[in-house]
Amino acid sequence: MKKVRLGKTGLYVTKPAMGCLPIQRAPMDEAVRILRRAFTAGINYFDTANMYTDSEEKLGRALGDVRHEIIISTKSQARDKKTAAAHIDNSLKMLKTDYIDLFQFHMADNVPDPDDPDGAFAAALEAKRAGKILHIGITAHLLDAAFAQVESGYFETMQFPFSYLATERELALAALCKEKDMGFIAMKGLAGGLLTDARACCAFLEQYDNVVPIWGVETMAQLLEWIALGENPPVLDDALLAVIEQDRAELSGAFCRSCGYCMPCAVDIEICNCARMKRLIRRMPSRLYLTDDWRAKMRKIEDCIDCGLCKTRCPYGLDIPNLLRENLRNYDEFCASHFDSRSEGVSL
């Protein structure tokens, strides 16, 4: 598989690489099988995080015996030295390793201060001096913060959402990373699952020689698709450009990327799916979302107490309570037009 130099880290990682957030949803044995298959196919870069429940443990179990043949990045959302140090040590234990290739400050909304003796950066620097981590990067969801982090010169990599729905400013961020020789790690290349043409997504990212996409994998079928695309990268031809232009037209404006940072909800609304239902029912097989289970989930939106916590957590600044109500109205209209009252099913 093609390998890309990850900026000034000097690490050469495969394109594609594997994002290990979704693997937490797979049973342990299946997760180990998937991760092992990724390795034997030639994928050498695996991205995980302390907060991805058992993702690190699964990675350690699957690939601990080939540790020196792979590159691992993990993350901590800690903002103080003590917690960050504990996270680093726990990651080493779970990953069954004595070093982390790339440690990243997770979802940072500012520039961490390397001179703060009690901050998370102090823990990272101490861990680097001790050989526990080799390189320091950062992940962000806010553009202003991302630009400031790149300009600071403190980090070797930037991880940011990047797909063919990227704005001009997001494209400029990738270009700035190239100029600064920072590795650019593209998360959410499928825009949280709203983009469904893997060939188009892959072809778009193939244009950027400094961008490494980490594709989230939960099933063997998903992995095999990315392996095939990695072995034979698609060319951005007229047909794929037409797919991209249509998706850009349909998905323009603010939309939920299903990052999940708004969760948990005080009244148990499944925000990360309910807030994008109006797009899901038009872009996925609709029958999946017209079940009694999904109707019950959408009705939970009526329980919203407007506490505002989800709004404060959203890295994209979405007005989530109003977005949820808009999606419920749209969903109800869609159900009314597609549900066959003469039977137990839907008429599609």
C-alpha positions, 0 to 999 in steps of 0.5 A, spaced: 500 500 500 501 507 498 505 510 504 505 517 506 510 521 510 506 524 516 510 531 516 515 532 521 514 526 525 518 522 519 513 516 520 511 513 514 504 511 514 499 507 510 494 511 506 489 508 508 489 507 515 485 505 520 480 509 525 479 505 531 473 508 534 468 504 531 471 497 533 469 498 540 462 496 538 465 489 535 465 483 540 472 482 542 474 476 538 471 479 532 475 486 533 481 482 534 480 478 527 478 485 523 485 488 526 489 482 524 486 482 517 488 489 517 495 488 519 496 482 514 493 486 508 499 491 509 495 497 513 500 499 518 497 505 522 492 505 527 489 511 530 485 510 537 484 514 544 483 513 551 476 515 551 474 509 546 472 504 551 476 498 549 479 500 543 486 500 545 485 493 549 483 490 542 488 493 539 493 491 544 490 484 544 490 483 536 497 486 534 501 486 541 506 481 538 507 485 531 508 492 535 514 494 532 511 493 525 506 498 526 504 505 528 499 507 533 496 514 535 492 515 541 489 521 545 487 524 551 482 529 553 485 530 559 487 538 560 491 537 567 498 534 568 496 528 573 490 526 569 494 526 562 500 522 565 495 517 568 491 516 561 498 515 557 500 510 562 493 506 561 494 507 554 501 503 554 498 498 558 492 497 554 496 497 548 501 492 550 507 496 549 512 501 552 511 507 547 506 510 543 508 513 536 504 519 536 500 522 542 495 527 541 491 532 545 484 530 544 479 535 541 482 541 543 479 548 543 485 552 544 492 551 544 495 547 550 500 551 554 507 547 554 510 552 559 504 550 564 507 546 569 500 543 571 497 542 564 497 536 560 502 538 555 507 538 561 505 530 562 506 529 554 513 532 555 515 528 561 513 522 557 516 524 551 523 525 555 522 518 558 521 515 551 513 513 553 511 517 547 515 519 540 511 525 537 506 530 540 500 532 535 493 535 536 486 533 534 481 539 533 473 540 531 473 548 531 477 551 525 479 557 529 482 553 534 486 548 529 489 554 525 492 557 532 494 550 533 498 549 527 501 556 527 503 555 534 509 550 532 508 546 538 505 540 534 507 535 529 501 533 527 493 535 526 487 531 526 481 534 523 475 532 520 476 532 512 472 530 506 469 532 500 464 537 504 470 541 506 469 548 505 475 553 502 477 554 509 478 547 511 482 546 505 486 552 507 488 548 513 490 542 510 495 546 505 497 550 511 499 543 514 503 542 508 507 548 508 508 547 516 510 540 514 505 538 519 502 531 518 495 532 516 490 526 519 483 526 516 478 524 520 470 523 518 472 522 511 465 520 510 462 526 514 459 521 520 456 516 515 452 521 511 457 520 505 455 513 502 460 512 496 466 510 498 470 510 491 468 518 491 471 519 498 477 515 497 478 519 490 477 526 493 482 524 498 487 521 494 488 528 491 492 531 497 499 527 498 500 530 505 493 528 507 492 521 511 485 518 512 483 514 517 477 510 515 473 508 521 472 500 521 467 496 525 466 490 520 470 486 516 466 488 510 468 495 511 475 493 512 475 489 506 472 495 502 478 500 504 483 495 503 481 494 496 480 501 495 487 502 498 490 497 493 487 500 487 486 507 489 480 510 484 481 516 480 477 522 480 473 522 474 467 525 471 462 520 474 465 521 481 465 528 480 458 528 479 457 524 485 461 529 489 457 535 486 450 532 488 452 530 495 455 537 496 448 540 493 444 536 498 448 537 504 450 544 504 450 548 510 450 546 518 449 538 519 450 533 524 457 529 523 455 524 529 461 525 532 457 524 539 461 529 543 454 532 545 452 525 549 450 523 553 443 526 553 440 528 560 433 525 557 436 519 553 435 522 546 440 519 541 442 525 539 448 523 534 443 520 530 436 523 531 439 530 529 441 528 522 435 523 521 432 528 515 438 526 511 439 519 513 432 517 511 433 520 504 440 517 503 440 510 506 435 505 505 429 508 508 426 502 511 431 501 516 429 508 520 421 507 519 421 501 525 417 501 531 424 502 535 426 508 531 419 511 531 420 511 539 427 514 539 425 520 535 419 521 539 424 522 545 425 528 542 419 531 545 422 530 552 427 535 551 428 539 557 432 545 553 438 544 558 443 546 553 448 542 555 448 539 548 449 545 545 455 547 549 458 540 547 457 541 540 464 542 537 460 545 530 456 550 534 449 547 532 443 549 535 441 542 537 435 542 541 432 546 535 435 541 530 432 535 533 425 538 533 426 540 525 428 533 524 422 530 528 418 534 524 421 532 518 421 525 520 413 525 522 412 528 515 416 522 511 413 517 516 406 519 514 407 519 507 410 512 507 407 508 512 401 504 509 396 504 515 392 498 512 398 493 514 403 493 519 409 495 514 411 501 510 410 502 503 416 504 499 
